Amino acid sequence: MVNNLKTVAFVPMKMSNERLPGKNTKLLGDSIPLYKLVLRTLLRTSRIDKVYVFCSDSSIELEDGAIFQSRSEELDSNDTPILDVIKSFASLVQADVYLLAHSTAPFLSVKTLERLLSSILDDGHDSSLTVSPLRDFIWDSDGPLNYNLDRIPRTQDLPPLFLETTGAYAFKRDVLEKGRRVGLNPALVEVGKIEALDINDFEDWLIADSVFRNGFTALPNLDAN
């Protein structure tokens, strides 16, 4: 299917973070900041017309091919809802389809990002998101949610639940105009445990740094899977 929908990707970045200060620029393997890994992957993803970094600090060093888009420092507050950030970017950069990728998910692959986009551009979904399938025994304060204590199944036989990895979302502009980043007809794009890694605190970063030092990046290794 051929379409003429303008598609842009953007990485929102703020330079202050409560749980892990400076996490967006934190180095993996003492060599590369998180956001640069994500930018390199986005720049290798087909069907993206332009790749932006949405940041209030114009001194941030970009990868060749990425575009800096200035954002208000007011959006850097820890209390700012992500939808406010997305809406602000969309008001500055017009497109038909947006791909939001977070630098804190550095191991997302080109293949996964292309699946997010093709679900919209080819398959008729209005949005898509990365998810991690859960087949585990899950409880709330009242007891088990997905199994019976009197008849304990094998975990592989449990019906899957899906956890948003928050690593990447794609959506049409009209979904955003309705005040959402996930529409009424979303595609769930499953990823494995490494791609699902999302760095929010120091322990997350230690795990990601170990993965990186053991030879996994978002570039050649994962794309071959």
N, C-alpha and C positions, 0 to 999 in steps of 0.2 A: 504494500500500500504506500502510495506517495502522498505526502501532505506538505503544506507550506506553513505549518505552525512554528512560529519563532520560539525557540527554547533556550533559556539561559539557566546557568547554574550559579549559585552563590554560597559563599561560606561566611556566615555571620561571626564576627569576632569582637569580643570586648577584652580589654587589657587588664581588668581586675576581676578576680574570682574569689569567692569566700572559701570554698572547700579545698581548692588547690590553686594557690596564687600563681598567676602567670601560666595557667595550664595550656592555653592555646599555642604558646610559643615554647613550651617545655620540650627539651630535647629527648629523642629516643636514641639509645645507643651512643650518647654523647656526640651525635653527629647531625641530626636533622630535626627541626621543630615539627610538631604534630601537623600544623596547618599546611606545611609544604608537602607532606606526604599526600594529603587529601587533594591539594591543588594539582599535583602531578597526575593523580588518578583521573581527576575531572578533565584535565587537558588532553588526556588520551581517550576519553569517552566519545564515541561517535554520536552524532545528532544533537550535540550541544553547540549552539551558535557562539556563545560567549560565556566566559567564566569570570566571576567577580569575587573580590573580597570586600565585605561590607564592614567597615571598621572606622572608628573615630580618630585613629592614629595614622596619619599620612606617612609616617616614617617606616611603616612596616615594609619589609623587603618581600617583593613578589617573585613568583616564578615567571619566566618569560611566557607571554601569552595571556597571563591573568590581568585583570583590570581592577584598579582600586576605585571603590565607590565610597565616598565619605558619608558617614552617618552622624547624627547628633549625639553628643556626649550624654544627653539625657537618657538615651537608650542603653547606656552602660550600667545603669542601676541594677543591683541584684534583684530588685522587685519588678523589673520590667517583664511583662508577659512576652513570650516568644512571638505571639501573633502580632503584637505591636511592632516588633522588629521586622517581621515578614511584610506587613502592610507598608511600612516605611520604605523598605527596599522596592516593593512593587510600584510605589508611587513615583519613584525616581527612575526605574528601569522598566520600560514597557515590554511585555512578552505575552505569548499565549500559554506557555507552559513554563513552570519554574521547577527547578531541582534544588532543594535545600540540602546541603551536606555539612555536617559538623566536623570541625577539625579534631574533636575528641573521639571520633570513630576512625582511626587512621588506617585500619586494615580493610576497609571496604574495597572491593575489586571493581575493575572496569566492567566485568561481566554483570555484576549485580546492578550497577548504575544503569547499564544499557537495558537490563530487564525492567527496571523501574520506568524508564522512558518508553520502552516499546509497549508496555501495558496500557499506556495512555495513547501514544501515537498510532499504534497498530490495532490494539485489542478493544478499544472503546471504553476503557475505564476513565473515570474523571480524576483519579488520584491513585497514588501507590505509596507504599511504605515498607521499610525493612522490618521483618519480624523474626523472632527466634521461637521455634516450636518448643513447648514445654510438655514433657510427659513425666511428671513428678507428682508425688503425693502433696497436695496443696491444702492448707488449713486456713481458716480464719479463727476468730476468738471463740466461735461456737462449735468448731470441730472440722472434720474433713469436708472439703468442697467437691471433690471429684472421685471419691471412692467410699466404700462401705467398710467400716472397721471389722464387720463380721465376715467379710469376704474380700480379702486383700488380693487384688490382681497383680499381674506382672506390670512393671512400669511401661514396658513397650506395648502393652495392650490397652493402656489408658487412651481415651480420646484426646487428641492434642488440643492444648490451649496455646494461644499465641501472645508473646510478649513483644511490645514495640521496643525495638532496640534504640530508637531515637537517633540513629545514625544518619538516615537520609529519608527524605520525603519528596515526592513529585506531585504536582497538582496543577490543574488548569486555573487560569486567571479567574474564571467565574466561580470556582470553589472558594477562592480567597475572598472574592467580593461578597460572598455569603457569610464571611467571618469565620472560615474554617481552613485548616490545612489538609484535612481528610474529608472527602466528599461522601456522597451517598452510595457510590459504586466503586469502592477502592479495591485495588489489587494488593494482596499480601505477598510480598517477596521474601521467601525464607532464606536465611543466611545461617552459616555454621557458627560455632562458638567463637572462633577467632574474629571473623568479620563482625560479630555481634558485640565485641568488646567496646565499651564506652567509658571514657575516662572522666570520672567526676571527683575522685579523691586520690590521696597518695597511694593507697593500696591498689587502686585501679591502674595507676601509672606504673607501679612496680611490676604488675602482671604484664602490661603492654610492653614495657621495656625488656622484660625477659623474652617475650615472644619475638620482638624485633631482633634482639641479640642472637636468637637461635635461627635466624635466617628467614623469617616471615615478614614480608612487606606487602603493601597493597598492589605491588606492580607485578613482577613475573610469576612468583610462586602461586599466589591465590588465583590469578587469572587463568592458570592452566587447569584448575580443578573443575 
